[in-house]
């Protein structure tokens, strides 16, 4: 499943963790959910990294003053 925003992905990840923690799933289903969880975790981590870079851009310029600059994720514009 493809996620477009952090909030929906994180909500799904929490649900997966909850299901896995119950320990009531068959092995195949648990592995399937675990694999989905890893993919969602990677997506969320990338979104958090992107947000961190945006914050860094907003917080400082060459003179150390607070400024706002346009942000282009790697591979874009």
Secondary structure, DSSP 8 states (H G I E B T S, - for coil): ----SHHHHHHHHHHHHHHHHHT-S-HHHHHHHHHHHHHHHHHHHHHHHHHHHHHHHHH--TTS---------TT--
